[in-house]
Amino acid sequence: MLKDSIGTVKGESAGLTEIQSLVDQENDWIEIIKKKLTQVKPNIIIVEKDVGYKILDVLREARITVITNLSSHKMKRI
């Protein structure tokens, strides 16, 4: 169970950045998340907030079910 969202970290870089650089950073970040989550080998991941669509695709390929946008009350009950 994760309390926060899963996705890219925003606001880290200041100034203008090339789009390809951002895409590369996002892909690297997704690979890191995939490695960390698949090492644990969960069947289900429950997230209180949102999950980026690219990460959802990666987790679906890894046969991991993701439940998102669950209220904090329901998270506590689980």
PyMOL Python script that loads the backbone (N, CA, C, O; Angstrom):
from pymol import cmd

cmd.read_pdbstr("""\
ATOM      1  N   MET A   1       0.841  -1.162   0.000  1.00  0.00           N
ATOM      2  CA  MET A   1       0.000   0.000   0.000  1.00  0.00           C
ATOM      3  C   MET A   1       0.895   1.236   0.000  1.00  0.00           C
ATOM      4  O   MET A   1       1.849   1.330   0.772  1.00  0.00           O
ATOM      5  N   LEU A   2       0.574   2.169  -0.868  1.00  0.00           N
ATOM      6  CA  LEU A   2       1.344   3.398  -0.975  1.00  0.00           C
ATOM      7  C   LEU A   2       0.448   4.596  -0.730  1.00  0.00           C
ATOM      8  O   LEU A   2      -0.631   4.700  -1.313  1.00  0.00           O
ATOM      9  N   LYS A   3       0.891   5.498   0.129  1.00  0.00           N
ATOM     10  CA  LYS A   3       0.077   6.658   0.470  1.00  0.00           C
ATOM     11  C   LYS A   3       0.145   7.735  -0.598  1.00  0.00           C
ATOM     12  O   LYS A   3      -0.848   8.422  -0.839  1.00  0.00           O
ATOM     13  N   ASP A   4       1.280   7.898  -1.237  1.00  0.00           N
ATOM     14  CA  ASP A   4       1.448   8.973  -2.206  1.00  0.00           C
ATOM     15  C   ASP A   4       1.208   8.463  -3.622  1.00  0.00           C
ATOM     16  O   ASP A   4       0.890   7.291  -3.825  1.00  0.00           O
ATOM     17  N   SER A   5       1.361   9.344  -4.588  1.00  0.00           N
ATOM     18  CA  SER A   5       1.183   8.944  -5.983  1.00  0.00           C
ATOM     19  C   SER A   5       2.450   8.274  -6.495  1.00  0.00           C
ATOM     20  O   SER A   5       3.508   8.363  -5.871  1.00  0.00           O
ATOM     21  N   ILE A   6       2.335   7.607  -7.628  1.00  0.00           N
ATOM     22  CA  ILE A   6       3.491   7.020  -8.285  1.00  0.00           C
ATOM     23  C   ILE A   6       3.610   7.702  -9.632  1.00  0.00           C
ATOM     24  O   ILE A   6       2.678   7.663 -10.436  1.00  0.00           O
ATOM     25  N   GLY A   7       4.735   8.318  -9.880  1.00  0.00           N
ATOM     26  CA  GLY A   7       4.928   9.013 -11.145  1.00  0.00           C
ATOM     27  C   GLY A   7       6.216   9.798 -11.116  1.00  0.00           C
ATOM     28  O   GLY A   7       7.026   9.652 -10.201  1.00  0.00           O
ATOM     29  N   THR A   8       6.399  10.617 -12.106  1.00  0.00           N
ATOM     30  CA  THR A   8       7.621  11.404 -12.182  1.00  0.00           C
ATOM     31  C   THR A   8       7.588  12.525 -11.160  1.00  0.00           C
ATOM     32  O   THR A   8       6.523  13.018 -10.787  1.00  0.00           O
ATOM     33  N   VAL A   9       8.757  12.914 -10.721  1.00  0.00           N
ATOM     34  CA  VAL A   9       8.884  13.993  -9.762  1.00  0.00           C
ATOM     35  C   VAL A   9       8.897  15.299 -10.532  1.00  0.00           C
ATOM     36  O   VAL A   9       9.703  15.475 -11.446  1.00  0.00           O
ATOM     37  N   LYS A  10       8.018  16.209 -10.174  1.00  0.00           N
ATOM     38  CA  LYS A  10       7.915  17.479 -10.879  1.00  0.00           C
ATOM     39  C   LYS A  10       8.592  18.568 -10.078  1.00  0.00           C
ATOM     40  O   LYS A  10       8.668  18.507  -8.851  1.00  0.00           O
ATOM     41  N   GLY A  11       9.085  19.571 -10.799  1.00  0.00           N
ATOM     42  CA  GLY A  11       9.646  20.735 -10.143  1.00  0.00           C
ATOM     43  C   GLY A  11      11.090  20.583  -9.718  1.00  0.00           C
ATOM     44  O   GLY A  11      11.601  21.424  -8.978  1.00  0.00           O
ATOM     45  N   GLU A  12      11.767  19.528 -10.166  1.00  0.00           N
ATOM     46  CA  GLU A  12      13.155  19.337  -9.776  1.00  0.00           C
ATOM     47  C   GLU A  12      14.100  20.238 -10.555  1.00  0.00           C
ATOM     48  O   GLU A  12      15.092  20.713 -10.003  1.00  0.00           O
ATOM     49  N   SER A  13      13.808  20.483 -11.834  1.00  0.00           N
ATOM     50  CA  SER A  13      14.735  21.249 -12.643  1.00  0.00           C
ATOM     51  C   SER A  13      14.240  22.673 -12.817  1.00  0.00           C
ATOM     52  O   SER A  13      13.040  22.920 -12.940  1.00  0.00           O
ATOM     53  N   ALA A  14      15.168  23.590 -12.824  1.00  0.00           N
ATOM     54  CA  ALA A  14      14.810  24.999 -13.015  1.00  0.00           C
ATOM     55  C   ALA A  14      15.205  25.400 -14.430  1.00  0.00           C
ATOM     56  O   ALA A  14      16.175  24.878 -14.979  1.00  0.00           O
ATOM     57  N   GLY A  15      14.473  26.303 -15.003  1.00  0.00           N
ATOM     58  CA  GLY A  15      14.812  26.793 -16.329  1.00  0.00           C
ATOM     59  C   GLY A  15      14.215  25.934 -17.423  1.00  0.00           C
ATOM     60  O   GLY A  15      13.372  25.072 -17.178  1.00  0.00           O
ATOM     61  N   LEU A  16      14.675  26.193 -18.637  1.00  0.00           N
ATOM     62  CA  LEU A  16      14.173  25.468 -19.799  1.00  0.00           C
ATOM     63  C   LEU A  16      14.935  24.163 -19.984  1.00  0.00           C
ATOM     64  O   LEU A  16      16.140  24.093 -19.743  1.00  0.00           O
ATOM     65  N   THR A  17      14.219  23.135 -20.413  1.00  0.00           N
ATOM     66  CA  THR A  17      14.820  21.831 -20.635  1.00  0.00           C
ATOM     67  C   THR A  17      14.319  21.288 -21.965  1.00  0.00           C
ATOM     68  O   THR A  17      13.172  21.518 -22.350  1.00  0.00           O
ATOM     69  N   GLU A  18      15.174  20.578 -22.651  1.00  0.00           N
ATOM     70  CA  GLU A  18      14.756  19.968 -23.910  1.00  0.00           C
ATOM     71  C   GLU A  18      13.750  18.860 -23.624  1.00  0.00           C
ATOM     72  O   GLU A  18      13.852  18.153 -22.622  1.00  0.00           O
ATOM     73  N   ILE A  19      12.786  18.722 -24.513  1.00  0.00           N
ATOM     74  CA  ILE A  19      11.736  17.719 -24.327  1.00  0.00           C
ATOM     75  C   ILE A  19      12.338  16.316 -24.296  1.00  0.00           C
ATOM     76  O   ILE A  19      11.930  15.490 -23.480  1.00  0.00           O
ATOM     77  N   GLN A  20      13.299  16.039 -25.171  1.00  0.00           N
ATOM     78  CA  GLN A  20      13.895  14.700 -25.194  1.00  0.00           C
ATOM     79  C   GLN A  20      14.571  14.373 -23.868  1.00  0.00           C
ATOM     80  O   GLN A  20      14.551  13.226 -23.420  1.00  0.00           O
ATOM     81  N   SER A  21      15.162  15.373 -23.250  1.00  0.00           N
ATOM     82  CA  SER A  21      15.795  15.170 -21.944  1.00  0.00           C
ATOM     83  C   SER A  21      14.757  14.773 -20.898  1.00  0.00           C
ATOM     84  O   SER A  21      14.997  13.883 -20.082  1.00  0.00           O
ATOM     85  N   LEU A  22      13.602  15.437 -20.928  1.00  0.00           N
ATOM     86  CA  LEU A  22      12.527  15.098 -19.990  1.00  0.00           C
ATOM     87  C   LEU A  22      11.982  13.697 -20.242  1.00  0.00           C
ATOM     88  O   LEU A  22      11.704  12.954 -19.301  1.00  0.00           O
ATOM     89  N   VAL A  23      11.830  13.344 -21.505  1.00  0.00           N
ATOM     90  CA  VAL A  23      11.347  12.002 -21.858  1.00  0.00           C
ATOM     91  C   VAL A  23      12.332  10.948 -21.376  1.00  0.00           C
ATOM     92  O   VAL A  23      11.928   9.922 -20.829  1.00  0.00           O
ATOM     93  N   ASP A  24      13.621  11.196 -21.576  1.00  0.00           N
ATOM     94  CA  ASP A  24      14.641  10.255 -21.113  1.00  0.00           C
ATOM     95  C   ASP A  24      14.626  10.108 -19.601  1.00  0.00           C
ATOM     96  O   ASP A  24      14.747   9.000 -19.078  1.00  0.00           O
ATOM     97  N   GLN A  25      14.475  11.240 -18.888  1.00  0.00           N
ATOM     98  CA  GLN A  25      14.415  11.184 -17.430  1.00  0.00           C
ATOM     99  C   GLN A  25      13.202  10.400 -16.957  1.00  0.00           C
ATOM    100  O   GLN A  25      13.289   9.611 -16.017  1.00  0.00           O
ATOM    101  N   GLU A  26      12.064  10.624 -17.619  1.00  0.00           N
ATOM    102  CA  GLU A  26      10.850   9.913 -17.245  1.00  0.00           C
ATOM    103  C   GLU A  26      11.011   8.413 -17.471  1.00  0.00           C
ATOM    104  O   GLU A  26      10.612   7.611 -16.627  1.00  0.00           O
ATOM    105  N   ASN A  27      11.593   8.030 -18.609  1.00  0.00           N
ATOM    106  CA  ASN A  27      11.803   6.606 -18.899  1.00  0.00           C
ATOM    107  C   ASN A  27      12.747   5.967 -17.891  1.00  0.00           C
ATOM    108  O   ASN A  27      12.526   4.833 -17.465  1.00  0.00           O
ATOM    109  N   ASP A  28      13.807   6.691 -17.505  1.00  0.00           N
ATOM    110  CA  ASP A  28      14.732   6.180 -16.482  1.00  0.00           C
ATOM    111  C   ASP A  28      14.019   6.001 -15.146  1.00  0.00           C
ATOM    112  O   ASP A  28      14.214   4.998 -14.461  1.00  0.00           O
ATOM    113  N   TRP A  29      13.191   6.981 -14.780  1.00  0.00           N
ATOM    114  CA  TRP A  29      12.443   6.930 -13.522  1.00  0.00           C
ATOM    115  C   TRP A  29      11.481   5.747 -13.517  1.00  0.00           C
ATOM    116  O   TRP A  29      11.341   5.061 -12.504  1.00  0.00           O
ATOM    117  N   ILE A  30      10.820   5.509 -14.643  1.00  0.00           N
ATOM    118  CA  ILE A  30       9.881   4.388 -14.755  1.00  0.00           C
ATOM    119  C   ILE A  30      10.612   3.060 -14.593  1.00  0.00           C
ATOM    120  O   ILE A  30      10.100   2.149 -13.943  1.00  0.00           O
ATOM    121  N   GLU A  31      11.792   2.942 -15.171  1.00  0.00           N
ATOM    122  CA  GLU A  31      12.576   1.714 -15.019  1.00  0.00           C
ATOM    123  C   GLU A  31      12.975   1.479 -13.566  1.00  0.00           C
ATOM    124  O   GLU A  31      12.963   0.343 -13.094  1.00  0.00           O
ATOM    125  N   ILE A  32      13.328   2.543 -12.860  1.00  0.00           N
ATOM    126  CA  ILE A  32      13.688   2.420 -11.440  1.00  0.00           C
ATOM    127  C   ILE A  32      12.489   1.941 -10.636  1.00  0.00           C
ATOM    128  O   ILE A  32      12.609   1.033  -9.812  1.00  0.00           O
ATOM    129  N   ILE A  33      11.329   2.552 -10.874  1.00  0.00           N
ATOM    130  CA  ILE A  33      10.113   2.152 -10.166  1.00  0.00           C
ATOM    131  C   ILE A  33       9.776   0.703 -10.477  1.00  0.00           C
ATOM    132  O   ILE A  33       9.438  -0.064  -9.575  1.00  0.00           O
ATOM    133  N   LYS A  34       9.867   0.325 -11.737  1.00  0.00           N
ATOM    134  CA  LYS A  34       9.567  -1.049 -12.149  1.00  0.00           C
ATOM    135  C   LYS A  34      10.479  -2.034 -11.432  1.00  0.00           C
ATOM    136  O   LYS A  34      10.005  -3.040 -10.905  1.00  0.00           O
ATOM    137  N   LYS A  35      11.777  -1.762 -11.403  1.00  0.00           N
ATOM    138  CA  LYS A  35      12.726  -2.661 -10.743  1.00  0.00           C
ATOM    139  C   LYS A  35      12.409  -2.811  -9.262  1.00  0.00           C
ATOM    140  O   LYS A  35      12.406  -3.920  -8.728  1.00  0.00           O
ATOM    141  N   LYS A  36      12.140  -1.681  -8.601  1.00  0.00           N
ATOM    142  CA  LYS A  36      11.868  -1.725  -7.159  1.00  0.00           C
ATOM    143  C   LYS A  36      10.578  -2.482  -6.850  1.00  0.00           C
ATOM    144  O   LYS A  36      10.531  -3.284  -5.917  1.00  0.00           O
ATOM    145  N   LEU A  37       9.539  -2.227  -7.633  1.00  0.00           N
ATOM    146  CA  LEU A  37       8.259  -2.880  -7.350  1.00  0.00           C
ATOM    147  C   LEU A  37       8.265  -4.354  -7.752  1.00  0.00           C
ATOM    148  O   LEU A  37       7.673  -5.177  -7.053  1.00  0.00           O
ATOM    149  N   THR A  38       8.908  -4.702  -8.840  1.00  0.00           N
ATOM    150  CA  THR A  38       8.911  -6.106  -9.258  1.00  0.00           C
ATOM    151  C   THR A  38       9.838  -6.960  -8.392  1.00  0.00           C
ATOM    152  O   THR A  38       9.680  -8.180  -8.359  1.00  0.00           O
ATOM    153  N   GLN A  39      10.799  -6.355  -7.693  1.00  0.00           N
ATOM    154  CA  GLN A  39      11.631  -7.110  -6.759  1.00  0.00           C
ATOM    155  C   GLN A  39      10.805  -7.652  -5.603  1.00  0.00           C
ATOM    156  O   GLN A  39      11.076  -8.735  -5.086  1.00  0.00           O
ATOM    157  N   VAL A  40       9.801  -6.893  -5.207  1.00  0.00           N
ATOM    158  CA  VAL A  40       8.930  -7.302  -4.107  1.00  0.00           C
ATOM    159  C   VAL A  40       7.936  -8.364  -4.578  1.00  0.00           C
ATOM    160  O   VAL A  40       7.438  -9.150  -3.772  1.00  0.00           O
ATOM    161  N   LYS A  41       7.646  -8.390  -5.884  1.00  0.00           N
ATOM    162  CA  LYS A  41       6.726  -9.341  -6.517  1.00  0.00           C
ATOM    163  C   LYS A  41       5.304  -9.272  -5.933  1.00  0.00           C
ATOM    164  O   LYS A  41       4.754 -10.292  -5.518  1.00  0.00           O
ATOM    165  N   PRO A  42       4.714  -8.072  -5.901  1.00  0.00           N
ATOM    166  CA  PRO A  42       3.351  -7.986  -5.384  1.00  0.00           C
ATOM    167  C   PRO A  42       2.339  -8.453  -6.426  1.00  0.00           C
ATOM    168  O   PRO A  42       2.608  -8.391  -7.626  1.00  0.00           O
ATOM    169  N   ASN A  43       1.192  -8.914  -5.977  1.00  0.00           N
ATOM    170  CA  ASN A  43       0.082  -9.218  -6.881  1.00  0.00           C
ATOM    171  C   ASN A  43      -0.770  -7.973  -7.090  1.00  0.00           C
ATOM    172  O   ASN A  43      -1.291  -7.737  -8.180  1.00  0.00           O
ATOM    173  N   ILE A  44      -0.904  -7.177  -6.026  1.00  0.00           N
ATOM    174  CA  ILE A  44      -1.738  -5.978  -6.041  1.00  0.00           C
ATOM    175  C   ILE A  44      -0.973  -4.842  -5.391  1.00  0.00           C
ATOM    176  O   ILE A  44      -0.295  -5.032  -4.381  1.00  0.00           O
ATOM    177  N   ILE A  45      -1.087  -3.650  -5.983  1.00  0.00           N
ATOM    178  CA  ILE A  45      -0.561  -2.429  -5.377  1.00  0.00           C
ATOM    179  C   ILE A  45      -1.744  -1.493  -5.188  1.00  0.00           C
ATOM    180  O   ILE A  45      -2.479  -1.212  -6.134  1.00  0.00           O
ATOM    181  N   ILE A  46      -1.925  -1.010  -3.963  1.00  0.00           N
ATOM    182  CA  ILE A  46      -3.013  -0.087  -3.655  1.00  0.00           C
ATOM    183  C   ILE A  46      -2.389   1.276  -3.389  1.00  0.00           C
ATOM    184  O   ILE A  46      -1.509   1.413  -2.539  1.00  0.00           O
ATOM    185  N   VAL A  47      -2.854   2.282  -4.125  1.00  0.00           N
ATOM    186  CA  VAL A  47      -2.284   3.617  -4.042  1.00  0.00           C
ATOM    187  C   VAL A  47      -3.382   4.616  -3.680  1.00  0.00           C
ATOM    188  O   VAL A  47      -4.442   4.642  -4.306  1.00  0.00           O
ATOM    189  N   GLU A  48      -3.117   5.430  -2.669  1.00  0.00           N
ATOM    190  CA  GLU A  48      -4.123   6.404  -2.249  1.00  0.00           C
ATOM    191  C   GLU A  48      -4.352   7.472  -3.312  1.00  0.00           C
ATOM    192  O   GLU A  48      -5.473   7.953  -3.476  1.00  0.00           O
ATOM    193  N   LYS A  49      -3.311   7.842  -4.027  1.00  0.00           N
ATOM    194  CA  LYS A  49      -3.436   8.897  -5.030  1.00  0.00           C
ATOM    195  C   LYS A  49      -3.373   8.312  -6.435  1.00  0.00           C
ATOM    196  O   LYS A  49      -3.881   7.217  -6.676  1.00  0.00           O
ATOM    197  N   ASP A  50      -2.761   9.029  -7.353  1.00  0.00           N
ATOM    198  CA  ASP A  50      -2.773   8.650  -8.760  1.00  0.00           C
ATOM    199  C   ASP A  50      -1.493   7.917  -9.164  1.00  0.00           C
ATOM    200  O   ASP A  50      -0.480   7.980  -8.468  1.00  0.00           O
ATOM    201  N   VAL A  51      -1.557   7.225 -10.297  1.00  0.00           N
ATOM    202  CA  VAL A  51      -0.407   6.546 -10.875  1.00  0.00           C
ATOM    203  C   VAL A  51      -0.332   6.960 -12.335  1.00  0.00           C
ATOM    204  O   VAL A  51      -1.342   6.947 -13.039  1.00  0.00           O
ATOM    205  N   GLY A  52       0.858   7.328 -12.794  1.00  0.00           N
ATOM    206  CA  GLY A  52       1.038   7.729 -14.184  1.00  0.00           C
ATOM    207  C   GLY A  52       0.695   6.596 -15.142  1.00  0.00           C
ATOM    208  O   GLY A  52       0.895   5.421 -14.833  1.00  0.00           O
ATOM    209  N   TYR A  53       0.175   6.968 -16.311  1.00  0.00           N
ATOM    210  CA  TYR A  53      -0.283   5.939 -17.250  1.00  0.00           C
ATOM    211  C   TYR A  53       0.853   5.073 -17.772  1.00  0.00           C
ATOM    212  O   TYR A  53       0.638   3.890 -18.035  1.00  0.00           O
ATOM    213  N   LYS A  54       2.052   5.619 -17.931  1.00  0.00           N
ATOM    214  CA  LYS A  54       3.182   4.805 -18.394  1.00  0.00           C
ATOM    215  C   LYS A  54       3.556   3.759 -17.351  1.00  0.00           C
ATOM    216  O   LYS A  54       3.894   2.623 -17.684  1.00  0.00           O
ATOM    217  N   ILE A  55       3.491   4.155 -16.099  1.00  0.00           N
ATOM    218  CA  ILE A  55       3.794   3.215 -15.021  1.00  0.00           C
ATOM    219  C   ILE A  55       2.717   2.147 -14.939  1.00  0.00           C
ATOM    220  O   ILE A  55       3.021   0.980 -14.694  1.00  0.00           O
ATOM    221  N   LEU A  56       1.454   2.534 -15.141  1.00  0.00           N
ATOM    222  CA  LEU A  56       0.370   1.546 -15.174  1.00  0.00           C
ATOM    223  C   LEU A  56       0.606   0.516 -16.263  1.00  0.00           C
ATOM    224  O   LEU A  56       0.381  -0.676 -16.048  1.00  0.00           O
ATOM    225  N   ASP A  57       1.059   0.964 -17.438  1.00  0.00           N
ATOM    226  CA  ASP A  57       1.348   0.040 -18.537  1.00  0.00           C
ATOM    227  C   ASP A  57       2.462  -0.928 -18.171  1.00  0.00           C
ATOM    228  O   ASP A  57       2.370  -2.125 -18.442  1.00  0.00           O
ATOM    229  N   VAL A  58       3.517  -0.403 -17.552  1.00  0.00           N
ATOM    230  CA  VAL A  58       4.647  -1.245 -17.150  1.00  0.00           C
ATOM    231  C   VAL A  58       4.207  -2.272 -16.113  1.00  0.00           C
ATOM    232  O   VAL A  58       4.590  -3.439 -16.195  1.00  0.00           O
ATOM    233  N   LEU A  59       3.409  -1.849 -15.144  1.00  0.00           N
ATOM    234  CA  LEU A  59       2.954  -2.768 -14.104  1.00  0.00           C
ATOM    235  C   LEU A  59       1.972  -3.794 -14.663  1.00  0.00           C
ATOM    236  O   LEU A  59       1.967  -4.947 -14.231  1.00  0.00           O
ATOM    237  N   ARG A  60       1.153  -3.387 -15.609  1.00  0.00           N
ATOM    238  CA  ARG A  60       0.236  -4.329 -16.240  1.00  0.00           C
ATOM    239  C   ARG A  60       1.020  -5.407 -16.990  1.00  0.00           C
ATOM    240  O   ARG A  60       0.662  -6.584 -16.942  1.00  0.00           O
ATOM    241  N   GLU A  61       2.086  -5.005 -17.682  1.00  0.00           N
ATOM    242  CA  GLU A  61       2.932  -5.980 -18.376  1.00  0.00           C
ATOM    243  C   GLU A  61       3.580  -6.947 -17.388  1.00  0.00           C
ATOM    244  O   GLU A  61       3.823  -8.109 -17.716  1.00  0.00           O
ATOM    245  N   ALA A  62       3.857  -6.463 -16.180  1.00  0.00           N
ATOM    246  CA  ALA A  62       4.445  -7.307 -15.138  1.00  0.00           C
ATOM    247  C   ALA A  62       3.387  -8.112 -14.394  1.00  0.00           C
ATOM    248  O   ALA A  62       3.696  -8.802 -13.422  1.00  0.00           O
ATOM    249  N   ARG A  63       2.131  -8.022 -14.852  1.00  0.00           N
ATOM    250  CA  ARG A  63       0.996  -8.732 -14.266  1.00  0.00           C
ATOM    251  C   ARG A  63       0.743  -8.328 -12.810  1.00  0.00           C
ATOM    252  O   ARG A  63       0.453  -9.168 -11.958  1.00  0.00           O
ATOM    253  N   ILE A  64       0.861  -7.012 -12.545  1.00  0.00           N
ATOM    254  CA  ILE A  64       0.595  -6.466 -11.219  1.00  0.00           C
ATOM    255  C   ILE A  64      -0.671  -5.613 -11.315  1.00  0.00           C
ATOM    256  O   ILE A  64      -0.748  -4.699 -12.136  1.00  0.00           O
ATOM    257  N   THR A  65      -1.645  -5.910 -10.485  1.00  0.00           N
ATOM    258  CA  THR A  65      -2.889  -5.154 -10.438  1.00  0.00           C
ATOM    259  C   THR A  65      -2.667  -3.894  -9.607  1.00  0.00           C
ATOM    260  O   THR A  65      -2.048  -3.942  -8.544  1.00  0.00           O
ATOM    261  N   VAL A  66      -3.179  -2.769 -10.100  1.00  0.00           N
ATOM    262  CA  VAL A  66      -3.021  -1.496  -9.400  1.00  0.00           C
ATOM    263  C   VAL A  66      -4.398  -0.904  -9.117  1.00  0.00           C
ATOM    264  O   VAL A  66      -5.212  -0.732 -10.025  1.00  0.00           O
ATOM    265  N   ILE A  67      -4.643  -0.599  -7.854  1.00  0.00           N
ATOM    266  CA  ILE A  67      -5.875   0.076  -7.439  1.00  0.00           C
ATOM    267  C   ILE A  67      -5.466   1.486  -7.037  1.00  0.00           C
ATOM    268  O   ILE A  67      -4.609   1.662  -6.171  1.00  0.00           O
ATOM    269  N   THR A  68      -6.084   2.505  -7.669  1.00  0.00           N
ATOM    270  CA  THR A  68      -5.678   3.884  -7.432  1.00  0.00           C
ATOM    271  C   THR A  68      -6.821   4.720  -6.864  1.00  0.00           C
ATOM    272  O   THR A  68      -7.983   4.316  -6.859  1.00  0.00           O
ATOM    273  N   ASN A  69      -6.440   5.893  -6.390  1.00  0.00           N
ATOM    274  CA  ASN A  69      -7.384   6.909  -5.919  1.00  0.00           C
ATOM    275  C   ASN A  69      -8.327   6.393  -4.840  1.00  0.00           C
ATOM    276  O   ASN A  69      -9.534   6.631  -4.891  1.00  0.00           O
ATOM    277  N   LEU A  70      -7.771   5.692  -3.872  1.00  0.00           N
ATOM    278  CA  LEU A  70      -8.550   5.188  -2.756  1.00  0.00           C
ATOM    279  C   LEU A  70      -8.529   6.242  -1.645  1.00  0.00           C
ATOM    280  O   LEU A  70      -7.480   6.820  -1.360  1.00  0.00           O
ATOM    281  N   SER A  71      -9.651   6.488  -1.036  1.00  0.00           N
ATOM    282  CA  SER A  71      -9.695   7.488   0.042  1.00  0.00           C
ATOM    283  C   SER A  71      -8.865   7.011   1.231  1.00  0.00           C
ATOM    284  O   SER A  71      -8.646   5.815   1.417  1.00  0.00           O
ATOM    285  N   SER A  72      -8.409   7.976   2.029  1.00  0.00           N
ATOM    286  CA  SER A  72      -7.594   7.615   3.188  1.00  0.00           C
ATOM    287  C   SER A  72      -8.375   6.758   4.177  1.00  0.00           C
ATOM    288  O   SER A  72      -7.798   5.909   4.857  1.00  0.00           O
ATOM    289  N   HIS A  73      -9.685   6.978   4.256  1.00  0.00           N
ATOM    290  CA  HIS A  73     -10.526   6.163   5.140  1.00  0.00           C
ATOM    291  C   HIS A  73     -10.503   4.698   4.691  1.00  0.00           C
ATOM    292  O   HIS A  73     -10.363   3.795   5.516  1.00  0.00           O
ATOM    293  N   LYS A  74     -10.638   4.469   3.390  1.00  0.00           N
ATOM    294  CA  LYS A  74     -10.611   3.093   2.880  1.00  0.00           C
ATOM    295  C   LYS A  74      -9.225   2.493   3.000  1.00  0.00           C
ATOM    296  O   LYS A  74      -9.092   1.293   3.244  1.00  0.00           O
ATOM    297  N   MET A  75      -8.190   3.304   2.834  1.00  0.00           N
ATOM    298  CA  MET A  75      -6.815   2.807   3.007  1.00  0.00           C
ATOM    299  C   MET A  75      -6.621   2.309   4.444  1.00  0.00           C
ATOM    300  O   MET A  75      -6.017   1.259   4.664  1.00  0.00           O
ATOM    301  N   LYS A  76      -7.132   3.061   5.412  1.00  0.00           N
ATOM    302  CA  LYS A  76      -6.995   2.658   6.817  1.00  0.00           C
ATOM    303  C   LYS A  76      -7.736   1.367   7.085  1.00  0.00           C
ATOM    304  O   LYS A  76      -7.266   0.528   7.853  1.00  0.00           O
ATOM    305  N   ARG A  77      -8.906   1.196   6.454  1.00  0.00           N
ATOM    306  CA  ARG A  77      -9.690  -0.018   6.654  1.00  0.00           C
ATOM    307  C   ARG A  77      -8.959  -1.242   6.096  1.00  0.00           C
ATOM    308  O   ARG A  77      -9.035  -2.331   6.664  1.00  0.00           O
ATOM    309  N   ILE A  78      -8.267  -1.057   5.003  1.00  0.00           N
ATOM    310  CA  ILE A  78      -7.530  -2.168   4.392  1.00  0.00           C
ATOM    311  C   ILE A  78      -6.347  -2.512   5.268  1.00  0.00           C
ATOM    312  O   ILE A  78      -5.583  -3.422   4.946  1.00  0.00           O
TER     313      ILE A  78
END
""", "prot")
cmd.dss("prot")
cmd.show_as("cartoon", "prot")
cmd.util.cbc("prot")
cmd.orient("prot")
